Amino acid sequence: MNKIIPLMVTIFMVVLVSGCITDDSTNETNTLSQNGVSFQYPLSWGVASVASPNGVAAVGDPQTVSDGNPTTSVVIQTVNNTNNYDLKTAYDKNYATFFNNTGNTKVSEATFILNNAQAYEMVYSSADSGVSKKYRAVWVQRGSNIYVLLCSARVEDYDAQQSNFDLVVNSFQAS
């Protein structure tokens, strides 16, 4: 009995203290709906212009703007799928030669389920225009459309942005 009371007091204190520590900022988001897609993104980010081929939507962190573009961003693209490939075939064909003599370096590759559908992920690094960046390309198919959610940040900022990238990827919807 003498050992139980200190244990109960300790558990009570841990529960009491943990209830006082919260991070409300993780719930602060905006939603972007355009060109048949929608997703949530961090409140501190803004809508960015889409300059990439087949670009549908883009958001970025305005605190990372360099030469007029955010270095931390997510760009949603459609895949030009004139051959009507399935998702896996389109993904494989894209990366078949992607890392040959390009300056792109493969970091990791994964598959997972995103909103009840198969998704493919390629993480790689690259140095465009002297800026070393890390990219996370998530490939998903909605109906007959294949989308690539391209998350990117400077190499030194990439890991700290994972929760923001996850927010966009996990909330992605296409009509």
Secondary structure, DSSP 4 states (H G I P E B T S, - for coil): -TTHHHHHHHHHHHHHHHHH---GGGG-EEEEEETTEEEEEETT-EE----STTEEEEEE-GGGEETTEESSEEEEEE---TT---HHHHHHHHHTTTTSSSS-EEEEEEEEEETTEEEEEEEEEEEETTEEEEEEEEEEEETTEEEEEEEEEEHHHHGGGHHHHHHHHHH-EE-
